[in-house]
């Protein structure tokens, strides 16, 4: 093991040459990445400018403004419709007289049967 370590470090010229080659390769990659980065920055800037101009055109458009107003009215109308539906359901539950109607019909039938019995016995 010590022999391998000693032999590895005896050949320092080979290690220095390998280091220099690796350094050149990495610097070349770095320069390529920097040029790629610069081109990406330019493209991003161009697309950003296009996006901003289109956005401004849309914001200044009459159609956009009308659609925006209609959307706001629709949202308001939907909330009003929901409130009205809730009110109707609440009032419907309050004015549900079906139970009272059924009770009255039972009492009416009892009264009618009593009247029929008395009229038949007399």
C-alpha positions as protocol buffer text, in pm:
chain_id: "A"
residue {
  index: 1
  type: UNK
  ca { x: 0 y: 0 z: 0 }
}
residue {
  index: 2
  type: UNK
  ca { x: 275 y: 243 z: 92 }
}
residue {
  index: 3
  type: UNK
  ca { x: 454 y: 138 z: -222 }
}
residue {
  index: 4
  type: UNK
  ca { x: 157 y: 239 z: -436 }
}
residue {
  index: 5
  type: UNK
  ca { x: 133 y: 576 z: -265 }
}
residue {
  index: 6
  type: UNK
  ca { x: 508 y: 636 z: -304 }
}
residue {
  index: 7
  type: UNK
  ca { x: 500 y: 540 z: -674 }
}
residue {
  index: 8
  type: UNK
  ca { x: 194 y: 755 z: -736 }
}
residue {
  index: 9
  type: UNK
  ca { x: 354 y: 1068 z: -603 }
}
residue {
  index: 10
  type: UNK
  ca { x: 697 y: 1005 z: -765 }
}
residue {
  index: 11
  type: UNK
  ca { x: 544 y: 1069 z: -1103 }
}
residue {
  index: 12
  type: UNK
  ca { x: 448 y: 1430 z: -1030 }
}
residue {
  index: 13
  type: UNK
  ca { x: 511 y: 1541 z: -1387 }
}
residue {
  index: 14
  type: UNK
  ca { x: 242 y: 1299 z: -1506 }
}
residue {
  index: 15
  type: UNK
  ca { x: 2 y: 1427 z: -1240 }
}
residue {
  index: 16
  type: UNK
  ca { x: 78 y: 1789 z: -1330 }
}
residue {
  index: 17
  type: UNK
  ca { x: 18 y: 1719 z: -1699 }
}
residue {
  index: 18
  type: UNK
  ca { x: -314 y: 1545 z: -1617 }
}
residue {
  index: 19
  type: UNK
  ca { x: -412 y: 1839 z: -1399 }
}
residue {
  index: 20
  type: UNK
  ca { x: -330 y: 2089 z: -1676 }
}
residue {
  index: 21
  type: UNK
  ca { x: -529 y: 1888 z: -1932 }
}
residue {
  index: 22
  type: UNK
  ca { x: -827 y: 1869 z: -1700 }
}
residue {
  index: 23
  type: UNK
  ca { x: -797 y: 2242 z: -1626 }
}
residue {
  index: 24
  type: UNK
  ca { x: -800 y: 2324 z: -2000 }
}
residue {
  index: 25
  type: UNK
  ca { x: -1100 y: 2096 z: -2056 }
}
residue {
  index: 26
  type: UNK
  ca { x: -1294 y: 2257 z: -1772 }
}
residue {
  index: 27
  type: UNK
  ca { x: -1206 y: 2610 z: -1890 }
}
residue {
  index: 28
  type: UNK
  ca { x: -1326 y: 2519 z: -2241 }
}
residue {
  index: 29
  type: UNK
  ca { x: -1653 y: 2391 z: -2097 }
}
residue {
  index: 30
  type: UNK
  ca { x: -1682 y: 2707 z: -1888 }
}
residue {
  index: 31
  type: UNK
  ca { x: -1640 y: 2930 z: -2194 }
}
residue {
  index: 32
  type: UNK
  ca { x: -1905 y: 2728 z: -2384 }
}
residue {
  index: 33
  type: UNK
  ca { x: -2145 y: 2755 z: -2091 }
}
residue {
  index: 34
  type: UNK
  ca { x: -2088 y: 3130 z: -2068 }
}
residue {
  index: 35
  type: UNK
  ca { x: -2162 y: 3180 z: -2438 }
}
residue {
  index: 36
  type: UNK
  ca { x: -2471 y: 2960 z: -2403 }
}
residue {
  index: 37
  type: UNK
  ca { x: -2575 y: 3160 z: -2097 }
}
residue {
  index: 38
  type: UNK
  ca { x: -2536 y: 3490 z: -2284 }
}
residue {
  index: 39
  type: UNK
  ca { x: -2743 y: 3367 z: -2576 }
}
residue {
  index: 40
  type: UNK
  ca { x: -3012 y: 3246 z: -2336 }
}
residue {
  index: 41
  type: UNK
  ca { x: -3016 y: 3585 z: -2166 }
}
residue {
  index: 42
  type: UNK
  ca { x: -3065 y: 3755 z: -2504 }
}
residue {
  index: 43
  type: UNK
  ca { x: -3346 y: 3519 z: -2599 }
}
residue {
  index: 44
  type: UNK
  ca { x: -3513 y: 3563 z: -2261 }
}
residue {
  index: 45
  type: UNK
  ca { x: -3497 y: 3939 z: -2299 }
}
residue {
  index: 46
  type: UNK
  ca { x: -3648 y: 3925 z: -2647 }
}
residue {
  index: 47
  type: UNK
  ca { x: -3931 y: 3698 z: -2534 }
}
residue {
  index: 48
  type: UNK
  ca { x: -3992 y: 3915 z: -2231 }
}
residue {
  index: 49
  type: UNK
  ca { x: -4024 y: 4224 z: -2452 }
}
residue {
  index: 50
  type: UNK
  ca { x: -4265 y: 4041 z: -2685 }
}
residue {
  index: 51
  type: UNK
  ca { x: -4469 y: 3923 z: -2389 }
}
residue {
  index: 52
  type: UNK
  ca { x: -4489 y: 4271 z: -2238 }
}
residue {
  index: 53
  type: UNK
  ca { x: -4596 y: 4432 z: -2567 }
}
residue {
  index: 54
  type: UNK
  ca { x: -4867 y: 4168 z: -2622 }
}
residue {
  index: 55
  type: UNK
  ca { x: -4983 y: 4205 z: -2263 }
}
residue {
  index: 56
  type: UNK
  ca { x: -5012 y: 4583 z: -2307 }
}
residue {
  index: 57
  type: UNK
  ca { x: -5199 y: 4537 z: -2634 }
}
residue {
  index: 58
  type: UNK
  ca { x: -5446 y: 4305 z: -2464 }
}
residue {
  index: 59
  type: UNK
  ca { x: -5491 y: 4534 z: -2166 }
}
residue {
  index: 60
  type: UNK
  ca { x: -5566 y: 4828 z: -2398 }
}
residue {
  index: 61
  type: UNK
  ca { x: -5806 y: 4628 z: -2612 }
}
residue {
  index: 62
  type: UNK
  ca { x: -6175 y: 4721 z: -2599 }
}
residue {
  index: 63
  type: UNK
  ca { x: -6275 y: 4357 z: -2627 }
}
residue {
  index: 64
  type: UNK
  ca { x: -6064 y: 4268 z: -2322 }
}
residue {
  index: 65
  type: UNK
  ca { x: -6218 y: 4552 z: -2122 }
}
residue {
  index: 66
  type: UNK
  ca { x: -6572 y: 4451 z: -2218 }
}
residue {
  index: 67
  type: UNK
  ca { x: -6508 y: 4086 z: -2137 }
}
residue {
  index: 68
  type: UNK
  ca { x: -6357 y: 4184 z: -1804 }
}
residue {
  index: 69
  type: UNK
  ca { x: -6665 y: 4391 z: -1718 }
}
residue {
  index: 70
  type: UNK
  ca { x: -6898 y: 4108 z: -1822 }
}
residue {
  index: 71
  type: UNK
  ca { x: -6702 y: 3865 z: -1608 }
}
residue {
  index: 72
  type: UNK
  ca { x: -6735 y: 4093 z: -1306 }
}
residue {
  index: 73
  type: UNK
  ca { x: -7110 y: 4122 z: -1363 }
}
residue {
  index: 74
  type: UNK
  ca { x: -7139 y: 3745 z: -1399 }
}
residue {
  index: 75
  type: UNK
  ca { x: -6962 y: 3694 z: -1069 }
}
residue {
  index: 76
  type: UNK
  ca { x: -7198 y: 3940 z: -901 }
}
residue {
  index: 77
  type: UNK
  ca { x: -7501 y: 3776 z: -1059 }
}
residue {
  index: 78
  type: UNK
  ca { x: -7387 y: 3430 z: -951 }
}
residue {
  index: 79
  type: UNK
  ca { x: -7356 y: 3544 z: -592 }
}
residue {
  index: 80
  type: UNK
  ca { x: -7703 y: 3702 z: -608 }
}
residue {
  index: 81
  type: UNK
  ca { x: -7850 y: 3384 z: -758 }
}
residue {
  index: 82
  type: UNK
  ca { x: -7694 y: 3177 z: -482 }
}
residue {
  index: 83
  type: UNK
  ca { x: -7834 y: 3410 z: -214 }
}
residue {
  index: 84
  type: UNK
  ca { x: -8181 y: 3397 z: -371 }
}
residue {
  index: 85
  type: UNK
  ca { x: -8171 y: 3017 z: -391 }
}
residue {
  index: 86
  type: UNK
  ca { x: -8076 y: 2997 z: -25 }
}
residue {
  index: 87
  type: UNK
  ca { x: -8360 y: 3234 z: 65 }
}
residue {
  index: 88
  type: UNK
  ca { x: -8611 y: 3030 z: -137 }
}
residue {
  index: 89
  type: UNK
  ca { x: -8499 y: 2705 z: 23 }
}
residue {
  index: 90
  type: UNK
  ca { x: -8524 y: 2859 z: 369 }
}
residue {
  index: 91
  type: UNK
  ca { x: -8872 y: 2999 z: 307 }
}
residue {
  index: 92
  type: UNK
  ca { x: -8980 y: 2671 z: 149 }
}
residue {
  index: 93
  type: UNK
  ca { x: -8873 y: 2485 z: 461 }
}
residue {
  index: 94
  type: UNK
  ca { x: -9057 y: 2738 z: 680 }
}
residue {
  index: 95
  type: UNK
  ca { x: -9377 y: 2717 z: 477 }
}
residue {
  index: 96
  type: UNK
  ca { x: -9390 y: 2339 z: 441 }
}
residue {
  index: 97
  type: UNK
  ca { x: -9747 y: 2270 z: 553 }
}
residue {
  index: 98
  type: UNK
  ca { x: -9762 y: 1912 z: 427 }
}
residue {
  index: 99
  type: UNK
  ca { x: -9754 y: 1771 z: 781 }
}
residue {
  index: 100
  type: UNK
  ca { x: -10039 y: 1996 z: 893 }
}
residue {
  index: 101
  type: UNK
  ca { x: -10234 y: 1907 z: 581 }
}
residue {
  index: 102
  type: UNK
  ca { x: -10196 y: 1534 z: 652 }
}
residue {
  index: 103
  type: UNK
  ca { x: -10308 y: 1581 z: 1015 }
}
residue {
  index: 104
  type: UNK
  ca { x: -10613 y: 1779 z: 899 }
}
residue {
  index: 105
  type: UNK
  ca { x: -10705 y: 1510 z: 647 }
}
residue {
  index: 106
  type: UNK
  ca { x: -10689 y: 1242 z: 920 }
}
residue {
  index: 107
  type: UNK
  ca { x: -10910 y: 1448 z: 1151 }
}
residue {
  index: 108
  type: UNK
  ca { x: -11150 y: 1521 z: 862 }
}
residue {
  index: 109
  type: UNK
  ca { x: -11182 y: 1152 z: 782 }
}
residue {
  index: 110
  type: UNK
  ca { x: -11250 y: 1074 z: 1150 }
}
residue {
  index: 111
  type: UNK
  ca { x: -11517 y: 1345 z: 1168 }
}
residue {
  index: 112
  type: UNK
  ca { x: -11676 y: 1222 z: 844 }
}
residue {
  index: 113
  type: UNK
  ca { x: -11682 y: 863 z: 967 }
}
residue {
  index: 114
  type: UNK
  ca { x: -11847 y: 976 z: 1293 }
}
residue {
  index: 115
  type: UNK
  ca { x: -12108 y: 1176 z: 1101 }
}
residue {
  index: 116
  type: UNK
  ca { x: -12183 y: 877 z: 877 }
}
residue {
  index: 117
  type: UNK
  ca { x: -12218 y: 649 z: 1182 }
}
residue {
  index: 118
  type: UNK
  ca { x: -12457 y: 889 z: 1354 }
}
residue {
  index: 119
  type: UNK
  ca { x: -12662 y: 942 z: 1043 }
}
residue {
  index: 120
  type: UNK
  ca { x: -12699 y: 566 z: 993 }
}
residue {
  index: 121
  type: UNK
  ca { x: -12799 y: 504 z: 1354 }
}
residue {
  index: 122
  type: UNK
  ca { x: -13068 y: 772 z: 1354 }
}
